Amino acid sequence: MKLLFLGTWEIIIIVLAILLLFGGKKIPELMKGLGKGVKSFKDGVNGVDEVKSEETKSETKTDAN
């Protein structure tokens, strides 16, 4: 899995390629969209965790009766 270990030059080349492809003005928009996507994903994961905890609480209440 050597593919995941990027050196300094590889990162610089990737950043330059992104700058050339999208331009300096588009990058903030792309990062904003990426941030919103990550936030939405985290909210979704937290929502699933809350639903699971509510289900286990209701199951333990049912079992206790």
Contacts in CASP RR format, 6 or more apart in sequence:
PFRMAT RR
TARGET T0000
AUTHOR 0000-0000-0000
METHOD contacts of the structure
MODEL  1
MKLLFLGTWEIIIIVLAILLLFGGKKIPELMKGLGKGVKSFKDGVNGVDE
VKSEETKSETKTDAN
6 14 0 8 1.000
18 27 0 8 1.000
19 27 0 8 1.000
22 30 0 8 1.000
END
